[in-house]
Each structure stands twice: as C-alpha cells, then as structure tokens.
Amino acid sequence: MARKKLETLTEQMFYVLLALRQERHGYGIMQAITALTKGRVNIGAGTLYALLERFEGEKLIVLTRVEDKRKYYQLTPEGDRTLREEYRRIRQQAADMEAVLREEEGT
C-alpha cells in the first residue's frame, strides 16, 4: 500500500509547522524552535529551506510577504489540519506506551 504524503512528520517537520502558527521568516522559525525546545531541536538552514519549499508545494504553508529579502510564511488551514493530526498520533503513541507500562507494573 502506498503511503500518503506527509502521513507522519519528522520531529523537524512538526516543529517547523508548529512555529508557523505565527507568521515568521526563516531565521525567526529557527529561533522559535530553539526557544520552544530549549535547544533540544535545532534545524540547519539547508534543512529548513528544503522543508519550507516542500510545505509550500504541499499547500501546508503560504508565503505571506517579502520584506528586506526575508520571506515570511504562515500555516494554512491544511497545514494546521496536518499538524493537529500529527499531534493526535503522537498522543496516541504516548497513551499506548503508558498502557504497556501500567500492564507491566501490574497497576
């Protein structure tokens, strides 16, 4: 069975979309991710711009403006839907793990 495009997101993909719930330019996205994750997740410029191009092509984000050579992007409704689906998937994984741990501990 063929996998749907962006059925699951990598951690970096997830955080780029999460950062774009607010309009930001590339460097602002990297700063927001670093701040949100307290430095646990860092995205290099090459990776970021490849993801932005892909997300724009998939209509998950939209270019909102260009100012002083900076391109600003924001999440689209489709991007928000994708982000929320991934959040639900992650929560379900965590719930499954908790169930297994409870069963192993006999509680």
N, C-alpha and C positions, 0 to 999 in steps of 0.2 A: 504494500500500500504506500503510495506517495505521501510524503509528509507535507502538510500545508506550510506555506511560507510563514515564518515567524510564529510557529505554533508554540515554541518555547523561546525564551530570551536568555541570552547570556547575562551574567551579572553586570557587565559593562553596558549592554543594551538597555537593561532595566533602569540603571541609574541615569543614563542619558535621557531616556523618556521621562523619568521622574523629574529630572532637573528642568525639563522643558514644559512643565506645567505652568511655568512663568516664562515670559519672553526673555531669551538670553542669546548672547553671541558666543562663539566657540570658546574663548578663554574663560568667559563667565560660567559656561557649562562645566569646564574642568574645575574651576574654583568651587562651584556649588557642590559638586560630587565629593571633592576632597573634604570640604567642610562638613557635609552631611554624614560622611562615613568616618570622620575623624582620621583621615589619611589612610584608611584601610583599603580603599579603592582609588586607584589613580589611573587615568586614561591619557595615553600619549596623543599628541596632535594628529599623527597619521591615522591612528585607530578612530579617533573622534570624527575626523572629517570623512573617513570612509563610511562610518555609521550614519552621519548626517546625510550624506548623499543617498545611501540606501533607504533611510527612513523617508526622505523627501520623495524618492521614487515610489515607495510603497504608500504614500499619502498619509503617513503617520505624523509627520511634521510639515509645517509650511514656513517658507521664507517670508518674514513679515516686513522687513525693511533692510536697507543697506545704508550704513552711516559711517563715514570716515573709513571706508574699506572693510568695515566689520559687518558681517551678515548676521542678522538676528532671526531666530527661529522660535516657533511655539508649537506645542502639541495640537493636533487636530482632534475632532471627536473620535475618529477611527484610532488614532494613537492613544487616546485616553481609554478606549474600549480594550485595546491590546494590553495596555499597562495594567488595567484592572483585572483582566483575565489572568495575566501572569501572577498578580498578587494573590488571586484566589487559588491558583495552582500551588504556589509556594506555601500558602497557609494550609492547604490540604496535605502537602508533604509533611509539614511540621506536625499536624494532627495525627497522621499515620505513625510517625516516629514516636510520638507521645503514647499512643495506644500500645505499640510494641513494648516500649519501656515499662509501662504500667503492668502489662501482662507478664513480662519477665520478672518484675519485682513482686508480683503476686498481689498487687493492690487494686 
